[in-house]
Amino acid sequence: MESTLSPQTMTSVDLDHTSFAVNDVMSWAQRLRRELGATPISGEVLPAFRYLLLYIGSPEQRARMELMEPVDPGFLTRFLSKRGEGPHHITFSVPDLRAAVEGVKSLGLTVVGESYRHSPWCEAFILPDTTHSVVIQLAQSDREYPTPEGLLTTRTRDTASFPSAEGGTEPLWWKSLWETPAGELAELGTTHLASRDLSFSRHLFEGVLGGSVQEGQDYLDFSWDSGSVRVHYAEKPGVIGMSLQNKSEELWIGSAWVGARG
């Protein structure tokens, strides 16, 4: 029988992170720390992959980025073999996963991998469609990450209190990253997503996921407490990049840019 989630403080949907599939998480994490001042939050090893969640920014302006690499053959090896390194999914934290899933299904989208039994991290996945061409993960947890100030002022990580995937082990597998000197602090910002139908994007990101919306020319800006997504109209859909607020440099993770655009 599936367990019932414990009470939590979250009352609204939030943008949790944008995730990238890479061949070597540590190599990329070291580069992001040297060039953007990235701060590690947490990571785990799962049967098919391991991941590291990074905080990039100041207490006021920031975003979270996840890096994933395969450790055994599975979905991530297939992804990298087909597409190479690049954006894999966008994750939203929700206060009621079942309600969010029903809202998504009402739009005709396909949801897979629904799991409600592990309260530190319950999840479901919206399969890539012809509009957005990206996996969207919905997650609910009875745990929280530290505040931005807490992440930036200490290297201590009380991982037992963090969101944690079922079966996850080695929450500090990445701790040698602290040995890499941090560069000048960059402020990671908006995730940029190409969409073939802005009206449908609005139904999803505003109507179901509760983002505040502002209209631009050929794009919509959706914002949540912890980040924002700019959805551009384009014939070729998918995540195209992430903005840096205070750096002129640009780097690429596969097909996606990280730089001073948008």
Residue, then its C-alpha position, 0 to 999 in steps of 0.5 A: m500500500e502506498s504511504t501518505l505524505s507527511p504534512q509540509t510547509m509548501t503551499s504553492v508550486d515552485l521552480d526547483h531546478t533545471s537538469f542537464a545530462v552530462n558524461d562526467v558530473m564532477s568535471w562539469a561541476q568543477r568548471l561551473r565552480r571555477e567559472l561561475g562560483a557554483t556552490p554544491i547543495s546535495g547529490e545522491v547515487l541511484p541505481a542508474f545514475r548519480y546527480l549533483l544539485l548546484y546553487i549558482g548565485s547570490p542570496e537574492q538572485r540565483a537558480r539551481m542547476e542539476l547535473m546527472e551522469p549514468v553509472d549503469p546502462g539505462f535511460l540516461t545512457r540512451f539519452l546521451s547516446k541519442r542526443g549527447e550532453g544537454p538539457h534533460h528536464i525541468t523540475f517543479s516542486v508542488p504541494d499536492l502531487r496528485a492534484a498537479v498530475e490530474g491538472v496536467k492530465s486534463l491538458g491531454l499530456t502523458v504522465v508516467g512514473e508516478s510514485y507516492r510511497h517515499s515522502p522525502w521525494c514523491e514524483a511524476f514525469i510529464l513526457p516530452d510532447t510536440t509543444h515543449s520537447v522536454v521532460i517535466q518532473l513534478a515532485q513533492s517532499d516533506r523536507e526542504y533545502p537550506t536557505p540561500e544564506g545557509l548554503l553560501t555561508t557554510r560547507t556543512r550539509d545536513t543531508a538527512s533533512f534534505p529531499s532525497a530520492e528513494g534508493g538514494t545513497e552516498p549523499l556526499w559523494w561529491k564532497s571533493l568539489w570543495e577542493t576546487p577554488a570558487g570563481e567570481l560569483a555569477e547569478l544564474g537566472t531564467t531558464h529559456l524554453a522554446s515552444r511551438d504553442l504559447s497558448f498551450s504553454r500558458h495553460l500548463f505553466e500558469g493554469v496548472l503550475g501557478g506561474s505568474v505571467q508577463e507577456g512579451q513579443d513572441y514570448l511569455d515569462f513565467s515566474w515562481d519564488s525560486g526562479s523563472v522560465r521564459v517560453h519563446y515561440a519557435e518551431k523547434p521546441g526544447v530547453i535552449g539555455m539559462s541566463l546569467q545576470n552579471k557575467s558576459e561570458e558564455l558556456w555551452i552544455g551540449s545544445a544549451w547556452v549558459g550566458a548573458r542572453g534574454 
